[in-house]
Amino acid sequence: MLLDGLPFGVTNWSQIPESVHPGASGTAMVRSRQLGDIQLRLVVYSPNYVADHWCHKGHIVFVILGQLTIEHRETPTYTLESGTSYHVADDDGPPHRVLSENGATIFIVD
């Protein structure tokens, strides 16, 4: 990731409109900002959330609250607790998706 041309700024996430994204089960409440080629997202997953797709995109994920599971189609599953992070490059390895048994709040840079 090259943070070239990224404008200086401060985000008050409570003022960013929230959108609802249904998963295969549960929902994701998403607030996002697009800054050039970089997207910032604050996501709140409901309990029993399972993503409705497998993803190839690279991410940096930080778990603020709760627990998040990153499932890879062909490799190990990773469980992230509050205060932990996960990172993967675009098209690096098998596709992945998110699950959250009890709900989670995360911050994503991609």
N, C-alpha and C positions, 0 to 999 in steps of 0.2 A: 504494500500500500504506500503510495506516495502522497503525502499531504500537501502537495503543491497547489497553490492558489486557494487554499482553504481560508475563507474569510474569518476574521476575528469575530467572536460573538459569545453571548451568554444565552442559555436556554432556560426559561422557567417552564418546566415540563407540565405543570398544572394548567398552563395557558395554551398548550398544544391540543388541538381537537383529537378526540379518541375515536378510533374506528374498531368495529367488531369483526373478527375473522373466525368463523366457525372451523373447527378441526373435524377430523373423523369422529371424534367425541370431544365435548367441551368447547370452550371458546378462548380466543386470545384477544385481549383488549390492547390495542397498539396505538402509541403516539410516536410519530416519526418526523424527522427533518432530513431533507435532502440538501447536502452542501456540496455542489459540484458532483464529483464521482463518488462521494462518500455519503452513506446513509447512516443516521443515528436513530436508534429505536429504543423506546422504553416499553416493555411488553409485560402484561400481567396475564399469566395462564390460569385458567380455572382448574379446580380439582378434576381429575380424570381426563385431562387434556391429552389428545394424541393428534399429532399433525396429520393433515390430509394429503401430504405429498412427501416424496423423498427429494432432498436438496443436494445440488452440486456446488452451490455458491460458497465462497469463503466467508468466514465470520470470525469475529472476536466477541465472545459472550462472557459477561460477568453476572453471576447470580447474586442479586441484592438480598433476596428473601426467599425462603422455601427451599425446595429441592427440584432439580431438573435432571432428566435422563436424556442423554444423547445416544440414540441407537444408530448403529451403522449396519448397513445391509449385509456386509460380509465379514465384519471384524468386531472386536469387543464393544460392549455397551459401557458408557461412562456415566456415573452418577455424580452430579455436582451439587454440593451443599452451599449454603450462604457463604459468601466470601471467596468462592473459587471461580476460576475462569477456564475457558476452553477456546482453542483457536485452531482453525483449519484453513488452508489455502483454497482458492477456486479450483475446482476439478481435481482435488488432491485425494486420491483414494476412492473408496466406495461411497455411494450416496448416504446421507444421514437424515435423521428426522428427530423431532423433540417429543418427549412425553413428560407429563407431570402428574403424579398420582394425587398429591395433596395441594397442588397449586404452587406457583412461583412468580417472582418478579425479577426480571432480568434486563440488562442493558446490552445492546448489540451495536457493534460497529461493523459495517460491511460496505 
